[in-house]
């Protein structure tokens, strides 16, 4: 194998490693976001834990998580727009 093939192989391996790292970072960010939802929405909606959720608590949790997701998407989209404007 000549040096060109060796360098090409190393670059492919490095690119695959970077891709795998990016996937793991996305997984970690997702898990952190779920923990964040849990903390914020638990504090906001749960007065005292019981064996079942009443409808008010369930509605509060659903609304809380949906607003959290909406806000996160809005912020993410805004940052994406800013980066794209900066790149052009």
Buried (B, 14 or more C-beta within 10 A) or exposed (E): EEEEEEEEEEEEEEEEEEEEEEEEEEEEEEEEEEEEBEEBBEEEBEEEEEEEBEEEBEEBBEEBBEEBEEEEEEEEEEEEEEEEEEEE
